Amino acid sequence: MHYPGHLREAFITWAEDGCPPTVELEVAYEPVRWPPERFLRRMLRCSDIVPQDIRALFPEWEAGRRRTFASLAYWLLDDAAAA
């Protein structure tokens, strides 16, 4: 499913910032902060392709996986659960 650009941009910004404990995004044109788990669960159906520079931030994930935001979100949730 194609997701709106503001959600993909929020994901990208969060990843570039080193995956901090909150994700800043807009909901109904209002800025909000969500915990990463909530945001990642929101991204679980996003079939858009993660840009190469963002994929490079997660080298353990990239090898042999689908390169979608959903795939990365699943991996990050699994990784957090394993920690």
Backbone as ProteinMPNN parsed JSONL, in Angstrom:
{"seq_chain_A": "MHYPGHLREAFITWAEDGCPPTVELEVAYEPVRWPPERFLRRMLRCSDIVPQDIRALFPEWEAGRRRTFASLAYWLLDDAAAA", "coords_chain_A": {"N_chain_A": [[0.847, -1.159, 0.0], [0.628, 2.147, -0.888], [1.961, 4.759, 0.952], [1.306, 7.994, 2.441], [3.486, 10.77, 1.752], [4.332, 12.285, 4.001], [4.418, 10.477, 6.115], [6.367, 8.633, 5.307], [8.525, 10.386, 5.164], [8.727, 11.11, 7.863], [9.566, 8.673, 8.917], [12.051, 8.391, 7.628], [13.436, 10.654, 8.624], [13.464, 10.02, 11.348], [15.021, 7.673, 11.292], [17.453, 8.691, 10.227], [18.163, 10.323, 12.316], [19.108, 8.562, 14.13], [17.311, 6.786, 15.301], [15.725, 7.809, 17.603], [14.017, 7.975, 20.896], [11.459, 8.96, 20.378], [9.145, 9.595, 17.708], [8.643, 12.116, 15.439], [5.86, 13.396, 13.832], [3.1, 14.277, 11.629], [-0.319, 14.343, 12.38], [-3.468, 14.601, 11.204], [-2.765, 17.135, 10.323], [-1.516, 18.204, 12.517], [1.332, 18.537, 14.589], [2.766, 15.739, 16.203], [4.131, 13.491, 18.683], [5.217, 10.238, 18.744], [5.779, 7.051, 20.33], [8.403, 4.938, 19.096], [7.568, 2.222, 18.625], [4.762, 2.371, 18.266], [4.656, 3.983, 15.965], [6.125, 2.389, 14.123], [4.449, 0.175, 13.96], [2.347, 1.364, 12.658], [3.448, 1.621, 10.15], [3.486, -0.89, 9.013], [2.206, -1.793, 6.697], [3.189, -0.496, 4.555], [4.2, -0.413, 1.336], [6.063, 0.986, -0.058], [9.336, 1.676, -1.348], [12.306, 1.711, 0.55], [14.642, 4.33, 0.601], [18.005, 4.083, -0.718], [20.088, 5.305, 0.827], [18.992, 5.283, 3.374], [18.562, 2.575, 3.766], [21.211, 1.815, 3.983], [21.811, 2.557, 6.56], [21.032, 0.463, 8.076], [22.573, -2.108, 7.841], [22.478, -4.819, 8.623], [19.876, -5.524, 8.211], [19.349, -5.232, 5.474], [20.369, -7.259, 3.729], [19.176, -9.64, 1.56], [16.431, -9.138, 1.936], [13.062, -7.926, 1.432], [12.783, -4.644, 0.269], [11.124, -2.728, 1.489], [9.338, -0.185, 3.357], [7.622, -1.422, 5.152], [8.837, -3.949, 5.526], [11.239, -3.172, 6.762], [10.187, -1.964, 9.05], [8.95, -4.201, 10.306], [11.285, -5.703, 10.815], [12.681, -3.966, 12.557], [10.887, -3.885, 14.701], [10.937, -6.602, 15.474], [13.634, -6.779, 16.152], [13.741, -5.02, 18.315], [12.1, -6.376, 20.104], [13.614, -8.61, 20.583], [15.702, -7.581, 22.002]], "CA_chain_A": [[0.0, 0.0, 0.0], [1.391, 3.393, -0.969], [1.69, 5.626, 2.1], [1.557, 9.42, 2.206], [4.872, 11.208, 1.874], [4.708, 12.778, 5.323], [4.75, 9.336, 6.975], [7.667, 8.134, 4.868], [9.525, 11.384, 5.574], [8.906, 10.979, 9.318], [10.374, 7.463, 9.105], [13.401, 8.707, 7.177], [14.025, 11.583, 9.591], [13.692, 9.265, 12.578], [16.169, 6.783, 11.054], [18.658, 9.513, 10.087], [18.491, 10.867, 13.634], [19.614, 7.493, 14.987], [16.188, 6.07, 15.932], [15.524, 8.296, 18.971], [12.876, 7.382, 21.598], [10.176, 9.461, 19.884], [9.052, 9.89, 16.283], [7.849, 13.321, 15.21], [5.097, 13.33, 12.593], [1.862, 15.036, 11.635], [-1.577, 13.616, 12.338], [-4.519, 15.593, 10.956], [-2.058, 18.412, 10.162], [-0.999, 18.652, 13.811], [2.541, 17.8, 14.967], [2.649, 14.843, 17.363], [5.272, 12.615, 18.962], [4.797, 8.877, 19.056], [6.86, 6.105, 20.6], [8.748, 4.22, 17.864], [6.762, 1.012, 18.406], [3.47, 2.774, 17.696], [4.89, 4.443, 14.602], [6.521, 1.249, 13.296], [3.233, -0.615, 13.71], [1.588, 2.117, 11.648], [4.128, 1.471, 8.864], [3.582, -2.298, 8.655], [1.596, -2.115, 5.403], [3.742, 0.423, 3.561], [4.954, -1.15, 0.326], [7.015, 1.878, -0.714], [10.733, 1.257, -1.233], [13.169, 2.529, 1.4], [15.784, 4.845, -0.17], [19.293, 3.407, -0.495], [20.859, 5.897, 1.927], [18.386, 4.848, 4.634], [18.877, 1.145, 3.885], [22.608, 1.711, 4.408], [21.867, 2.747, 8.014], [20.661, -0.813, 8.697], [23.19, -3.132, 6.989], [22.076, -6.163, 9.051], [18.543, -5.757, 7.675], [19.23, -5.156, 4.024], [20.75, -8.455, 2.976], [18.184, -10.653, 1.237], [15.068, -8.819, 2.367], [12.311, -6.96, 0.638], [13.311, -3.329, 0.635], [10.006, -1.832, 1.742], [9.22, 0.375, 4.7], [6.983, -2.444, 5.986], [9.846, -4.946, 5.878], [12.144, -2.569, 7.736], [9.43, -1.787, 10.295], [8.877, -5.529, 10.938], [12.614, -6.057, 11.309], [12.98, -3.136, 13.721], [10.045, -4.362, 15.815], [11.496, -7.884, 15.922], [14.922, -6.493, 16.779], [13.458, -4.417, 19.623], [11.539, -7.425, 20.962], [14.712, -9.523, 20.928], [16.662, -6.902, 22.882]], "C_chain_A": [[0.904, 1.237, 0.0], [0.977, 4.3, 0.189], [1.971, 7.078, 1.75], [3.009, 9.791, 2.498], [5.248, 11.662, 3.261], [5.04, 11.637, 6.28], [6.107, 8.75, 6.598], [8.773, 9.098, 5.277], [9.772, 11.326, 7.08], [9.78, 9.766, 9.635], [11.83, 7.75, 8.768], [14.113, 9.618, 8.174], [14.373, 10.86, 10.888], [14.919, 8.36, 12.426], [17.464, 7.579, 10.959], [19.111, 10.1, 11.414], [18.963, 9.792, 14.609], [18.545, 6.748, 15.758], [15.984, 6.504, 17.391], [14.239, 7.73, 19.592], [11.512, 7.966, 21.242], [10.287, 9.733, 18.392], [8.153, 11.11, 16.14], [7.178, 13.207, 13.847], [3.87, 14.207, 12.708], [0.686, 14.072, 11.551], [-2.667, 14.669, 12.248], [-3.942, 17.011, 10.96], [-1.563, 19.016, 11.469], [0.268, 17.861, 14.133], [2.305, 16.984, 16.236], [3.959, 14.083, 17.521], [4.715, 11.272, 19.39], [6.007, 8.065, 19.494], [7.166, 5.331, 19.308], [7.881, 2.994, 17.601], [5.412, 1.353, 17.779], [3.635, 3.189, 16.234], [5.248, 3.278, 13.68], [5.322, 0.359, 12.998], [2.352, 0.063, 12.663], [2.16, 1.896, 10.246], [4.125, 0.028, 8.332], [2.937, -2.688, 7.328], [2.152, -1.255, 4.275], [4.64, -0.336, 2.581], [5.926, -0.27, -0.452], [8.437, 1.416, -0.422], [11.529, 2.248, -0.373], [14.341, 3.028, 0.545], [17.101, 4.171, 0.242], [20.061, 3.987, 0.692], [20.29, 5.515, 3.287], [18.647, 3.357, 4.842], [20.299, 0.955, 4.395], [22.769, 1.913, 5.917], [21.603, 1.449, 8.773], [21.246, -1.976, 7.886], [22.789, -4.563, 7.368], [20.719, -6.529, 8.462], [18.562, -5.982, 6.171], [19.452, -6.471, 3.293], [19.575, -9.424, 2.808], [16.755, -10.362, 1.642], [14.373, -7.935, 1.341], [12.695, -5.583, 1.132], [12.21, -2.303, 0.859], [10.062, -1.269, 3.159], [8.591, -0.655, 5.637], [7.999, -3.479, 6.443], [10.81, -4.406, 6.931], [11.44, -2.374, 9.074], [9.293, -3.118, 11.034], [10.208, -5.904, 11.56], [12.963, -5.264, 12.569], [12.135, -3.547, 14.927], [10.563, -5.683, 16.356], [12.803, -7.691, 16.664], [14.72, -5.905, 18.178], [12.915, -5.463, 20.596], [12.618, -8.384, 21.43], [15.682, -8.915, 21.928], [16.272, -6.967, 24.336]], "O_chain_A": [[1.831, 1.341, 0.803], [-0.208, 4.575, 0.381], [2.778, 7.364, 0.865], [3.661, 9.21, 3.365], [6.386, 11.449, 3.68], [5.868, 11.814, 7.173], [6.904, 8.41, 7.473], [9.847, 8.665, 5.695], [10.91, 11.477, 7.524], [10.634, 9.827, 10.519], [12.733, 7.397, 9.526], [15.267, 9.373, 8.527], [15.447, 11.064, 11.454], [15.756, 8.289, 13.325], [18.472, 7.188, 11.547], [20.3, 10.348, 11.617], [19.193, 10.078, 15.784], [18.847, 6.132, 16.78], [16.059, 5.681, 18.304], [13.455, 7.079, 18.901], [10.498, 7.5, 21.763], [11.357, 10.053, 17.875], [7.037, 11.133, 16.659], [7.835, 12.955, 12.837], [3.621, 14.81, 13.752], [0.69, 13.121, 10.769], [-2.777, 15.531, 13.119], [-4.527, 17.945, 11.509], [-1.228, 20.199, 11.524], [0.287, 16.641, 13.968], [1.726, 17.469, 17.208], [4.786, 14.041, 16.609], [3.862, 11.18, 20.273], [7.131, 8.35, 19.082], [6.259, 5.098, 18.509], [7.496, 2.753, 16.457], [4.977, 0.675, 16.848], [2.849, 2.792, 15.374], [4.726, 3.191, 12.568], [5.199, -0.158, 11.888], [1.689, -0.61, 11.873], [1.426, 1.975, 9.261], [4.719, -0.233, 7.286], [3.112, -3.821, 6.879], [1.635, -1.287, 3.159], [5.701, -0.836, 2.954], [6.547, -0.734, -1.408], [8.705, 0.834, 0.629], [11.432, 3.462, -0.553], [14.968, 2.237, -0.16], [17.278, 3.754, 1.387], [20.628, 3.233, 1.483], [21.037, 5.433, 4.262], [18.922, 2.923, 5.96], [20.563, 0.027, 5.161], [23.769, 1.48, 6.49], [21.909, 1.342, 9.961], [20.491, -2.753, 7.302], [22.766, -5.436, 6.5], [20.436, -7.706, 8.238], [17.849, -6.848, 5.664], [18.76, -6.75, 2.314], [19.049, -9.956, 3.785], [15.937, -11.281, 1.684], [15.008, -7.291, 0.505], [12.911, -5.398, 2.33], [12.343, -1.144, 0.465], [10.741, -1.806, 4.034], [8.987, -0.751, 6.799], [8.025, -3.848, 7.617], [11.155, -5.109, 7.881], [12.041, -2.597, 10.125], [9.493, -3.173, 12.247], [10.259, -6.369, 12.699], [13.481, -5.825, 13.534], [12.628, -3.552, 16.055], [10.624, -5.87, 17.571], [13.061, -8.347, 17.673], [15.443, -6.253, 19.112], [13.239, -5.433, 21.783], [12.55, -8.911, 22.54], [16.399, -9.635, 22.622], [16.984, -6.439, 25.19]]}, "name": "protein", "num_of_chains": 1, "seq": "MHYPGHLREAFITWAEDGCPPTVELEVAYEPVRWPPERFLRRMLRCSDIVPQDIRALFPEWEAGRRRTFASLAYWLLDDAAAA"}
